[in-house]
C-alpha cells in the first residue's frame, strides 16, 4: 500500500476550501487509510508492506511492515515500491484513496486459481487514473519500464499505463472501476457506497457539524 501520513495540510488538499479545513481533510484521510488497511488485512498475503510518506500513527495495524517512500515524482515512488518487492511472488499495490474497497473485490481475482495465465492486474479509477496495479513477477526493470515517466494525475494516466502493460506483452486482468476521493463530491459518493466505513462516519460527522454550524 502506498500512502501519506494523514497530516493536516499535506493530504487531501483539494478538499480544503470546499467547506472543509486542513484538519477536516486530514481526518478524512486517516479514516480512508484505516479502512483500506483493514480491508487489505482480509486478503491472504505473505507480506503486508506500507510504503509511507511520513511517520506511522495510531491507525497502523499489526503485521504491517513500514518502509519510507523514495523522493521524486509519483511515478518514481511507484516504481521503487515494486522494486522493493522484486521476486517471483505476485505483488499488488493499492493506494489510500478508495476506502470503499471491499475484500471481495480482490479475493477472487487474486486467488491462486484465478492467477493462472495473468501477468498483471489493473484497477481503473473513475477519473482516468488507477487505484491498483499488480504484477505477477515484479522486477526493478519491469517496474521502471511501466512506471518511469508515466503521466500522473491526468485523465489519460490509466490509459497510458494500460498501453505500457500491453507493450510489455503482459496479460492483464482488469479489476472493477472505483472512485478516488479527491473532492467533496467524490467524498460524498464514496461515503454513500460504504456507509458502514470509518470514512463514511467521518464524512457524516463533518456534514452534521456543518449544518449545525
N, C-alpha and C positions, 0 to 999 in steps of 0.2 A: 504494500500500500504506500502510495506517495502522498504526503500531507505536509501542511504547515501547522505549527503550533497555533492554537486559537488565541492570538494576542491582538488586542484592540488596535486598530489602525493598520494591521498587517494582513488581515484576512477579510474576505467578502467585502471589499471596499466599494464595490458597485452598489451595495445595499445602503451605504451611508448617504444620507440626504433624501432617501425615499421614505421619510418619516422615521428613520432608524439612526441611532448613534453608532459610533465605532464600537462601543461596549455591547450594544444590541447585536451587531453583526458578529462580533466575536463569540457571543453566547450561542447564536445560531450555528456558527462554525463548529463550536465544541460539541453541540448536540449531534450535528451531522457526522462528525468524526467518531463519536462514541457509538452511534447507530451502525456505522459501517464496520467498525471493529467487531461489534457484537455479531453482525451478520457473517462476517468472514470467519469468525470463530466456529461457525456451524458447518463450514466446508472442510472436508478432510484435507490435511496438508502436512508435509513433513517439516516445513518451517513456516513461520509467520514473521515477516520482516516489515517493519515500519521505516520507510526511508523519509526522514523527518527534517524539515527546516525549522530550527528552534529547539526548545527543550521539552521533554515529555512532562506531562502533568497528571492530574488525578484521573483523567479519562483513559489513561493507558491500561490495558487489560493484561493479566498474567499470561505468560507464554509467548509474548511478542519480543523479538529482537529489535533494537533500535539502532539504526545506522544513520549518520548525517548525510544530507544531500550534498552533492558537489556544487561548486559555483557555476555560474554561467546561465544560459537560457534554459527554458524548459526542455527543449529538445535534447540538450546535453545531459540534463539531470535524468531524463527518462532512459536514455541510452546507458548511463552509468548504473542505474538501478538494475537493469538487466545484466550488464557486465558483471555486477557483483554476485550474481547467482548463476553464472555460466556453468553448464554441465548438461548431462543427459536427462535431468529431471525437469518436467514442464514447469514453467513459471507464469503466473498471471499477475499483472499489475493493474490495480484499481485505484482510482482517486477518492477524494473525500467529499465530492460534490453531489453524490446521489444517495442520500440517506434512505430513500425508498427502495433501494436494492434489497431483494428478498433472497434468502438462501436457495430457494427452489430455482431461481433464475440461473444459478451457476451449477447446482448439484448434478443435473442430468448431463449437460454438455461437457462437464469436466470429469465425469465418471470414467473409470477405466475402460468400460465397454464402448463409450462414445468417443474416446480419444483416438481410436484406431483410424489411421489414414488422415488425421488432422495435424497440420503443421503450425497453425496459428489460430487464435481466437480474437475477434474484433467486436467490441461493443460500441455501436454508434450512439452519439448524443443528438438530441433533437436540434441543437443549434449548429450542427455541421461538424462538431468535433467528435471526440470519442471518450468513453468513460472507462474502458477496459481494453487491454491488449495482452494477449497471452502468446507465448512461444513454446513449442514442444521441446525444442532443443536450443536454448538460448546460448549465444556466444557473443563475446565483445564485438567481433567483426560484423555479425548479423545485426546486432543492436545498432551499431553505428550506421550501417547501410540503410536501415529502415528509418532511423530517427534523426540523425545528424542533418541539420539544415531544414527539417520539416517545418513548413509554415504553421505557426502556433496561434491559437485563438482567432481563427478566421472561419468563415462559412465553408471553406473547402479543406480544412485540416483533415477531416476524416477521409474524404475522397482521395486526398494526396497520400495518406498512409495506406489506404487500400490499394492504390496504384503501385506503391512500393512493395507491398506484400505480393502482389501479382507478379511484379517484375523480378522478384527474388524466387519465383517458382513455387511459392508456398500455397498449400491447400488450406483455405481459410473457412472457418465456421463462424458465421455471424451470430452474435448474441442479441437479445431484444434491445430495441432502442429505449434509452432513458433520458429524462430531462435533468440537466445540470441546474443546481441552484446558483443563479447569478444575480437575479433581480428580485424585487418584491413580488412581481407577477409569477415568476417561476418558483419562488419560495412558497407562495400560496398554493400553487398547483401541486408541488411535491408534498406539502403537508396534507393536502386532501387525499393523495394517493396512499399515504401511510399514516392514517390517523392515530395509530397506537404507538408511534415512534417518539423518541425523545425530541426529535426535530419538530414534529407536529405540536407537541406540548409546549415547546419553547415559542413557536410561532403564535399559537393561540394566546399564550400569556402576554405576548407583546401586543397583539391586536386588542385584547381586553384592556390592557393598560392605556393604549392609545385612545380608545373610546372613553374611558373614564377620565383621561387627562384633558 
